[in-house]
Amino acid sequence: MCLGIPGKVVETYRENDVLMGKIDFSGVCKRVCLEHVPEVLPGEYVLVHVGFALSRIDEEEAGRVFAFLEEMQQLDELQFPQPNELGRIEA
């Protein structure tokens, strides 16, 4: 199943002439391409799929989607990898 995860735009910037952003997914920040939503501003919410923001959404909708995904235990990709017993990060 493919899921879009809601996140809050923390900042926007250009990288190699591509609009990018730092997106906060309830405490986990990731780098996301914003080319499909060039009008988005810091503080707004976007729906992200595989590193691309696909649409802007309001804060209320973002909260509902995030709560639903959390309830369905579908937020694994936002978890940081844990070190193994040798202290190495496993992918």
Summary of the structure (lengths in Angstrom):
residues: 91
radius of gyration: 14.1
end to end distance: 20.4
largest distance: 45.4
contacts: 240
relative contact order: 0.21
helix: 18%
strand: 42%
